[in-house]
Amino acid sequence: MHQNKHQNTYKQHVPVLLDEVLQYLDPKAGESYLDLTAGYAGHAKAVTERTGSLTTTVLVDRDNNAIKVLKETFDGTDIDLRQQDFLSASEQLLAEDRRFDMILADLGVSSPHLNEDSRGFSLQGSGPLDMRMDQEQVLTAEIILNTYSIDKLTDILKRYGEEPKARQIAAGIVHARPLTSTDQLAEIAKRAWPGHSRVHPATRTFQAIRIAVNDELGMLEKGLPIWLKLLAPGGRIAIISFHSLEDRLVKQALKEASGERYDAELRLLTKRPVVATPEEIVTNPRARSAKLRAAVKK
Ligand SMILES: C[S@@+](CC[C@H](N)C(=O)[O-])C[C@H]1O[C@@H](n2cnc3c(N)ncnc32)[C@H](O)[C@@H]1O
């Protein structure tokens, strides 16, 4: 592993809850590892340094830039790198009859996504209405915002953003068409929330559109049961989510599989979600909303 030319991008991303992930995954020499959202290799490097077992490690990410960094980080090794969404990667691994001692999903967007205006994720600055994690995907935020009906937009804002002013913002979007930049979208949300608010008034709107563009909840809901099947006996799974909609799905899936039944396939390692320490939040504000849940396969 060596320094790479994407070092700046790579440096922008600090892995969240790293100590806690290592505590629950508990990597041991020779163990296999599946990282479903390998991103900028923060967790993957720390885990594989402990297992020393790169041939039984699979790293997945659907983002071009992340894959470039992962390739350079693990250059010269036999690591199995897959540029895919984690749902199709998981289905494929199951079809290959693979099993893993550790599985990690660190959901959502990375800091480089948020820091680069050109990706359209950030509500600060001005960028194109893109928001795709997979740059090859056809559906963009621009298509959703300029073509979906007011009812459909209201539903997205309510469901994925829990936005109380969903209808008003959806009407603002339809009225302002054609929308081409993120600052236009932020402005529409701001108009619905005049006066001072604790969070940026467009936060919920951006989250909702981003989730819709990337089908984030759909993929998580379908992926979770497959991930449990991909765990070897004694295998540990850790999932980090960044908003309550994701955490609800994770909590439910782990709870169902670890009930009081004699044939329950999992044992929960975290009764409550683990959150970042105040010290971590100071150095990495992205950790503020992170929630980690973990379980072990019996
Ligand atoms: C929070 S970052 C992960 C950072 C990583 N753990 C690290 O330490 O560098 C989330 C990553 O997951 C990827 N991602 C999100 N949803 C995905 C999905 N459905 N399939 C594949 N990758 C996904 C994003 O592209 C992003 O790189």
The ligand as an SDF file (V2000), in Angstrom:
LIG
                    3D

 27 29  0  0  0  0  0  0  0  0999 V2000
  -19.4790    6.7710    4.3430 C   0  0  0  0  0  0  0  0  0  0  0  0
  -18.6280    6.2760    2.9120 S   0  0  0  0  0  0  0  0  0  0  0  0
  -17.6670    4.9070    3.4330 C   0  0  0  0  0  0  0  0  0  0  0  0
  -16.2950    5.2850    3.8750 C   0  0  0  0  0  0  0  0  0  0  0  0
  -15.3880    4.1260    4.2170 C   0  0  0  0  0  0  0  0  0  0  0  0
  -15.9070    3.2880    5.2770 N   0  0  0  0  0  0  0  0  0  0  0  0
  -14.0110    4.6520    4.5940 C   0  0  0  0  0  0  0  0  0  0  0  0
  -13.5730    4.4180    5.7370 O   0  0  0  0  0  0  0  0  0  0  0  0
  -13.3710    5.3020    3.7680 O   0  0  0  0  0  0  0  0  0  0  0  0
  -19.8840    5.4610    2.0420 C   0  0  0  0  0  0  0  0  0  0  0  0
  -19.4300    4.8940    0.7110 C   0  0  0  0  0  0  0  0  0  0  0  0
  -20.4170    3.9620    0.3110 O   0  0  0  0  0  0  0  0  0  0  0  0
  -20.6550    4.0810   -1.0550 C   0  0  0  0  0  0  0  0  0  0  0  0
  -22.0250    3.6130   -1.2360 N   0  0  0  0  0  0  0  0  0  0  0  0
  -23.1470    4.1470   -0.7100 C   0  0  0  0  0  0  0  0  0  0  0  0
  -24.2180    3.4200   -1.0600 N   0  0  0  0  0  0  0  0  0  0  0  0
  -23.7530    2.3940   -1.8120 C   0  0  0  0  0  0  0  0  0  0  0  0
  -24.3770    1.2830   -2.4500 C   0  0  0  0  0  0  0  0  0  0  0  0
  -25.7010    1.1070   -2.4250 N   0  0  0  0  0  0  0  0  0  0  0  0
  -23.5960    0.4060   -3.1070 N   0  0  0  0  0  0  0  0  0  0  0  0
  -22.2390    0.5760   -3.1460 C   0  0  0  0  0  0  0  0  0  0  0  0
  -21.5990    1.6170   -2.5700 N   0  0  0  0  0  0  0  0  0  0  0  0
  -22.3510    2.5090   -1.9110 C   0  0  0  0  0  0  0  0  0  0  0  0
  -20.4380    5.5360   -1.3730 C   0  0  0  0  0  0  0  0  0  0  0  0
  -20.0500    5.6950   -2.7180 O   0  0  0  0  0  0  0  0  0  0  0  0
  -19.3210    5.9060   -0.4010 C   0  0  0  0  0  0  0  0  0  0  0  0
  -18.0570    5.7940   -1.0090 O   0  0  0  0  0  0  0  0  0  0  0  0
  1  2  1  0
  2  3  1  0
  2 10  1  0
  3  4  1  0
  4  5  1  0
  5  6  1  0
  5  7  1  0
  7  8  2  0
  7  9  1  0
 10 11  1  0
 11 12  1  0
 11 26  1  0
 12 13  1  0
 13 14  1  0
 13 24  1  0
 14 15  1  0
 14 23  1  0
 15 16  2  0
 16 17  1  0
 17 18  1  0
 17 23  2  0
 18 19  1  0
 18 20  2  0
 20 21  1  0
 21 22  2  0
 22 23  1  0
 24 25  1  0
 24 26  1  0
 26 27  1  0
M  CHG  2   2   1   9  -1
M  END
$$$$
